[in-house]
Every structure is written in structure tokens, then in C-alpha cells.
Amino acid sequence: MTELIAGNAPAAASAVADRPQPVWQLRWRRLRRNRAAVLGGIVLLLLVLFAASAPLYERLMGVDVNDTNLLARFAPPSTHHLLGTDEAGRDVLARLMYGGRVSLLVGLASAVSAALLGTLIGLLAGYYRGRTEAILMRMTDGVISLPLLPLLIVFAAIDLQKLGFSEAFVRSPTANFYRIVIIIALVEWTTVARLVRASTLGLMAREFVLAARAQGASARHILTVHVLPNTASPIIVALSLAVGQIILLESTLSFLGLGIQPPTPSWGNMLNNAQELISRAPALAFYPGLLIFVTVIAVNFLGDGLQDAFDPRAEVH
Amino acid sequence: MLRFILSRLAQSLIVLLVMSFLIYGLIGLMPGDPIDIMVNSNPGYSAQDVARLRAQYGLDQPLVLRYWHWLSAAATLDFGYSRTYSQPVFVIMVPALIQTGKLVGLSFLVFSVLALAFGIAAALTKGSVLDRTINLLAFAGISVPVFFLALMLIYLFAVRLGWLPASGMFTIGGAGGVADSAKYYVLPVLTLTAAFAGRFTRFTRASMVEVLRMDYIRTARAKGAGPLRVVFKHALRNAMIPVVTVLALSFGALLGGALITETMFAQRGMGKLIFEAIMGNDFNLALMGLLFATSATLVSNLVADIAYAWLDPRISLS
């Protein structure tokens, strides 16, 4: 499928360049007609609201997400704890809300970082051609052909102190967050790089770029003013398709105990002990897993809709 | 053709060599080192002992030199000893490989057949209720975290219904046999199948829809070919070209799936071995496990390229 997008990227880009307004209107109309995509978008908005209202819920119910109570472990749902408590007596709903913040933020931050890295590499490869392109694209092929999960586990297990970071920094939640974002971005940039390169190659042959080059415009000027704005479509499509994959990766790493570290909740690490507790408290595993599932399926429906809406071959009504 | 395969093989070997150096370096950056672990288990060591041990094991040398020693040894098929198993790495990897081969092979077979059947059915009934149902199921399969699916299957079939065992490879102290061990494969294979069938169903469908739009399909229909003949004789072969490629390319992802599945169902395969070796500072084993995973993916990429050229006579390899 990526080949299809790549092959048509120049056509899409040229359409944007010639008539900016109608194309985006057309895409928006096409997206709105796609019921699954609209539903996915609405569900995502609701999930963001759910995560954002965490402090409100805490204040309303008089609970604290980090309050443990060993006398009230595995409490069933009550008016005080709407979804009951977990193995440490913490409020499950509050943890789901805060966990949602972390999971959604990691997903978005990793996707954006991956897109930035991929865009840079794709632009350079498409602009400079020759040996630069050969090296960058062989590197891309190399990364694509690696077993991602085992490598991510190694990256996540690396002791940052051996790289000269202080112990306090290594153990801080901030470092933990950035580490996950960076390692996911390091393996997820390849699709964007390929699409942006293909798009850049097409744009470099177009008259307005040739004119700019003939007038002696610098590489930076050509790339940022003429090329980058016209590669927006493939980047948006690739990004929307990568976010679901990234949320799954983060939850898997956190589930294995290598992602977001407790006590900071994430949907993935809330399932950490789920396997041992599955017969005693199946609900503890069910809620966070269901939220990951719903988020990823909503993202995928939206991404699929965006891909269709941005497809220049789609029939125009 | 032969030249193409040889040059791709050479390329893959170079990638493997680069990766072996990178992984060697990365593993050195994991917490703890072999000497620390030895010292921690025996408080009798003095500082001089530690320094002597470091020199003896060559750990005081620079990274490149250590890597060179490892590579020279590996070239003679000496991959070192596993720290946790106290056995040569090779001896531990072989049974694990067989185990993973069974799990991945079986799942691959089941999900390819399912994906083809559903994908073709959906493409032929494009826009119908059947198509939309298949599409929804496929999306669900793509979007579900593998570990969550495994958990829910364990809960439903092992905890609630008690039909199948939750983990392990055979009944301990039981009579053994194929029927006994088959029981232990149902849930892991189901997990991997569900996780991978969705992606390929969608791919098969997209490819089939594309092909059915082609002129030669219209020609075949116009000449009076029956619907079955059109689908299986004219469309399927061409629709399969991208699908086979993507199936072959999926091996790396399958290994990742096997890692989760084996860990959750306590099956002693490569995935579980790699995970535990990384987590348990078993340097030699982790290194070889990761290199094995890398070479398996590289080989599957090569197979994908060759299959692509072999299926599509328009593509010339030279």
C-alpha cells in the first residue's frame, strides 16, 4: 500500500500547489462522508476528554490517584470508587484517566518525533540524490528489515548511567518518558522517510522548484519553502497510520515492565501484574486493555479514512 | 537470477555484520556486567581479584577489540556459554528454535489460509454486509494488543471454562503424546493467528479489488469465462503477488508476536529465550538470540524479493 501512496504523492502535492483551498475542502468532505473515520475521530475526542478530566474526577470523588490503601484492596465498584480499587487499594478509574494521559501523550510525542526524523531524512535523500540518497535509503531498508520488538527491548533495557547520565536523572519520570518516545521514534521513522523522499523526488522536477533553483535559491530555502509544504499529505497519512502502531508498542513495552515505570500509571503498565491476578481480579486487566484496544481501533479507522480522503485517485463527486 | 540472489545475500551479510557490532555495543550498555554479577554472588573477591578477572575475560580492552575477539570465535562457531544455563549458547538455542518453529509455522499456516479466504470473499462481495463484517473483524485484529488478547483467552478458556491449559508445553507427569501437547498449542496459535490475520485479510482484499478492476478481467468475463474461473484462474494469481511479498516480510513482526505469546504461555521458544536473556544479563545468549532474529528477518526479506520476481514475470532481476 505504501508503494501506491508513494507513486501518487507527486500528483497529490501538485494539486495542493495549484489550488490550495478546494483540495483540502474536497478531502474534508470525503473524510466526513466516511462514517467509520468520523466515529473514530469522535471516540478519540472522547478519550482525550476522559484523560483530561482526571483531576476533576479526583476532586469530585475525593480520591487521589496515588493513595494506596492495603485494607481496601480489590474493592468492588462503589460510590466512592466507581470502578473499584486495584491490588494496592488505588482508585482504578483515576488510574485509567491518568494512564490515558501518559499513553496518549507517548503515542502523539513518538509519532511526531518519528515524523520529524523521517521527514528530515526523506527531504535530504530526495534533494541531494546520489551517494547521500543511496546511504540514507539503504539505512531505511536496513531499519525496516530488523526485528523491532527484541531491539526495542534492548534499547529500553540500556543503562543510561553507562552513557554518562546521572543516577537521579535516569530514575526520573521525565527521563523515562523521553526514553520511550526516542526509542519508538528511532524505529518508526522509516515509512515517513520513504514517502517524503518519493514526494520530494517528484517535486524537484517541477517548474516552480526548477525556477527557484535557476534563480540561485539555497537548498534550505527550496526545501522549507517549496518542498516541505507540498509533502504535507503523505506525512499526515503516514502519521495517522503510525500512531496506532506506536500506542501498541508503548503498551507492550510497559506491559513487559520496560516502558513507563510505576507508580506513574500507563494503560500498558496497569496490565503489569494482570497475568498473576487474572483469576482473582479479571476486571483490572480488562479495563486498561479495552481502552488501548478502543484507542488503537479508533486511530486506525481515522487513519484509514484520511488515507482514502487524501487519495488523489478517488472519484470526485 | 543467480547473480541477483548472490548480490542480495552479500548485502544481507553486510547488514548482519553491522548489526552484530551494534548489538554487541548495545548489550554492553545494559545494566550490570559479567564481573559485577560474579562478584555479587561471592563477597570473597577483593579489588585485585576483580581487576584480574577483568583482564582475564578481556573486559579491560576497548569495545572494538572485544568485538573482534567475539567475531573471531563466532567464525569458528564458538558462540560462548550462557551465563544462566551454564551451557553452550548453541545447545540452548536449538530446542528453542524447534519450539518457535512449531508455533510460528502453525500460526502462519492458519492465518494465511484464513486471510486468503476472508480477503477474497470480502473483495468479491465489496460493499456488502459480509465485506463490512470482515473489515471490522480485520481492524479489530490489527488493533488489539497481543498480550491483552492472550490474557483474555487465558481468562476465558483456562480460568472460566477450564477447557484448555493456561500455560506450558505438555502435562507434567502426564502420558504425553501428540494429543496432550496439541492442547497446549491451541491458545498460543489462536493468539498469533488473531493478531496477524487482520492485516493480511485487508491486504488480500485490497489487492484482489485492484486486480478485479483490470481490463483483462473484463475481457475474460466478456469471453464468457465463469465467475469461478475468472477469480481463480485470472485474478488470484496476479492478486497474490503483493500478498506473498508482504507475508514473507512479516517474519520479523511474527517473531515479536512469538516473543509475547511464548512469554505469556510459558513456552520455551526463541522469543521467551531472547526476552529472558536480555532481562537476565545473559550477554552471549542475548547476543546470539538477537542476531538469530535479525538473520531470520533478513532471510525472509530475501525470500520476499525472490518470490516477487518469480511470481511476476514482468520484473527482471538482472
Contacts between the chains, C-beta under 8 A, distances in Angstrom:
chain1	res1	chain2	res2	distance
A	1	B	203	7.5
A	1	B	206	6.7
A	142	B	15	5.3
A	142	B	18	7.5
A	145	B	15	7.1
A	145	B	252	7.0
A	145	B	297	5.4
A	145	B	298	5.9
A	145	B	301	4.9
A	146	B	19	7.2
A	146	B	252	6.7
A	146	B	294	6.2
A	146	B	297	6.4
A	147	B	252	4.4
A	147	B	255	5.1
A	147	B	256	6.3
A	147	B	290	7.6
A	147	B	293	4.0
A	147	B	294	6.1
A	147	B	296	7.5
A	147	B	297	5.2
A	148	B	252	6.6
A	148	B	253	7.3
A	148	B	256	6.0
A	149	B	255	7.4
A	149	B	256	3.2
A	149	B	259	5.6
A	149	B	260	7.6
A	150	B	255	7.1
A	150	B	256	6.9
A	150	B	259	6.5
A	150	B	274	5.3
A	150	B	275	7.7
A	150	B	278	7.6
A	150	B	289	7.3
A	150	B	290	5.5
A	150	B	293	5.2
A	151	B	290	7.2
A	153	B	259	8.0
A	153	B	274	7.9
A	153	B	275	6.5
A	153	B	278	5.5
A	154	B	23	7.1
A	154	B	26	5.2
A	154	B	27	6.9
A	154	B	30	7.3
A	154	B	278	5.9
A	154	B	286	7.6
A	154	B	290	6.8
A	155	B	26	7.3
A	157	B	30	5.1
A	157	B	31	7.2
A	157	B	278	5.6
A	157	B	279	7.0
A	158	B	26	6.5
A	158	B	29	4.6
A	158	B	30	6.0
A	159	B	29	6.1
A	159	B	30	6.0
A	159	B	31	4.1
A	159	B	32	7.8
A	162	B	28	7.8
A	162	B	29	5.0
A	163	B	29	6.7
A	244	B	142	7.7
A	244	B	143	6.3
A	248	B	143	7.7
A	248	B	145	5.6
A	251	B	145	5.3
A	251	B	147	7.9
A	251	B	148	8.0
A	252	B	145	6.3
A	252	B	146	7.2
A	252	B	147	6.3
A	252	B	260	6.6
A	255	B	145	7.4
A	255	B	147	5.0
A	256	B	263	7.7
A	256	B	275	7.4
A	268	B	145	7.9
A	271	B	147	6.9
A	271	B	148	6.8
A	271	B	151	7.2
A	274	B	151	5.8
A	275	B	151	6.4
A	275	B	154	7.5
A	275	B	264	6.7
A	278	B	151	6.2
A	278	B	154	6.2
A	278	B	155	5.2
A	278	B	159	6.2
A	279	B	155	7.7
A	279	B	159	4.7
A	282	B	155	5.3
A	282	B	159	7.6
A	285	B	148	7.5
A	285	B	151	5.3
A	285	B	152	7.8
A	285	B	155	7.4
A	286	B	152	7.6
A	289	B	145	6.5
A	289	B	148	3.5
A	289	B	151	6.7
A	289	B	152	7.2
A	292	B	145	5.4
A	292	B	148	6.6
A	293	B	140	7.8
A	293	B	143	5.9
A	293	B	144	5.2
A	293	B	145	6.8
A	293	B	148	6.6
A	296	B	142	7.9
A	296	B	143	4.0
A	296	B	144	7.7
A	296	B	145	7.7
A	297	B	139	5.7
A	297	B	140	6.4
A	297	B	142	8.0
A	297	B	143	3.8
A	300	B	139	5.8
A	300	B	142	6.2
A	300	B	143	5.4
A	301	B	139	6.6
A	304	B	139	7.9
